[in-house]
Amino acid sequence: METRLATSEHMHAAHIRQISRRTSLRIEGFDVKQGQTPQNLAIEVIEGITNLNVGVNSNDIDRVHRVGPVKRDENSRKRQTVLVKFCTWKARDMVYKERKKAPFRMYAELTKRRLDILNYARKELADEDTRKFIQFVFVDGNCRLTAKGSDGKFYGFSSKEEFHSVLTYVEMNKDKRLAVRDECV
C-alpha cells in the first residue's frame, strides 16, 4: 500500500512538473552569433515567431534563452536550442500549430522523464511486431504522450508500462475485430 501511494505521489509530482512546461517550446534553427546578447536573441526569435502570422507578438512571450550544448549543423554553423516561454498556453498553442510552416523546428517542452518515455516508445516501434499494432507515437498539443493504434484510435500513455498496456489492448482487440469482420462476411 505504501509503495502504491509513493508511486502515485511521484506520478502526480511528475504531472505537475510537466504542466509547468506547457507554455514553453524548444526551438532549433537559430545560429549562435558572436557577441549576441540575450536581448538580441529575444528580438530575433520574436521576429521569427511573429513572421508566422498567427497573431502572437512580443507581449505574448515571457522569456527567451538558450539551453543545452552548442552544436554544429551540416553547414558548420553553430546552433543551440532556444527555450521560449509564452505568457499563455493559448499563444504557445497558436505558434505550435504552425510548426510545419516555420523556418525552424519546434518541439513541446517535456520533462526528462516524459521525453525518456517518448523515446522508449519510439524505440519500441522499431520492432516490426510492435508496428503491427501501434502505427506511431507523438506528443499532442497538451504535452500528452499519445499512440495511434492500428485500429485508428488514439491512446494516451504516461509510462512505459502504460505504453505496453496500450500495445496489449490493441493487439487483443485486433483479434476480436477480425472475428467480428469474419462473422459479417
C-alpha positions, -999 to +999 in steps of 0.1 A: +000+000+000+028+024+009+047+017-023+015+024-044+010+057-025+046+067-031+043+059-068+010+078-070+026+109-054+056+106-077+034+104-108+014+134-095+046+154-090+058+145-125+025+156-139+028+190-121+063+195-134+050+188-170+021+212-166+046+240-156+063+234-190+030+236-210+036+272-220+071+266-234+085+254-267+120+243-276+131+258-309+161+248-331+174+268-360+188+300-346+225+305-351+248+313-322+263+347-331+294+361-315+286+390-292+249+382-293+231+395-262+200+378-247+180+408-259+193+404-295+184+367-293+149+375-280+143+400-308+154+375-335+132+347-320+102+370-316+106+382-352+107+346-364+076+338-344+058+370-355+065+361-391+043+330-387+013+354-388-006+337-360-014+368-340+014+363-315+037+392-307+064+402-282+037+408-255+028+371-256+064+359-248+076+359-212+112+349-218+137+335-244+170+319-236+194+293-249+197+258-234+218+228-240+251+224-258+262+244-288+263+221-319+274+225-355+249+218-382+256+202-416+268+236-429+292+241-399+270+268-384+269+269-346+234+262-333+219+260-299+184+252-288+163+281-277+136+278-250+107+301-254+082+306-225+049+321-236+027+341-212-003+319-220-009+284-233-031+298-260-003+319-275+021+289-273-006+266-289-012+290-318+026+290-326+029+252-321+001+245-345+021+263-372+053+243-366+053+227-401+053+262-418+081+276-396+116+280-409+128+265-377+120+233-358+097+234-327+092+208-300+070+206-269+090+212-238+089+179-220+103+168-186+132+144-189+110+116-176+083+122-203+109+126-230+126+093-220+092+075-222+085+090-256+119+079-269+114+045-254+080+041-272+096+053-305+124+027-300+098+000-294+083+010-328+115-001-345+102-037-338+082-049-367+058-068-344+050-036-324+043-017-356+015-042-365-005-027-336+009+008-330+013+030-361+032+059-344+036+078-311+036+116-307+032+144-282-001+162-286-007+200-281-011+195-243+022+176-240+004+142-235+021+112-250-002+095-275-001+063-296-022+057-327-033+021-328-037+000-359-075+003-351-072+040-360-079+051-324-056+073-302-044+061-268-028+082-241+001+068-221+023+083-194+047+054-186+065+025-203+040+002-186+010+021-199+026+020-234+028-018-232-008-019-218-020+001-249+000-023-272-015-053-255-050-039-256-048-031-293-033-065-300-060-083-281-088-063-297-074-068-332-082-105-329-118-096-318-123-071-347-111-098-372-136-123-357-165-098-360-154-090-395-153-127-405-188-133-390-202-105-411-189-120-444 
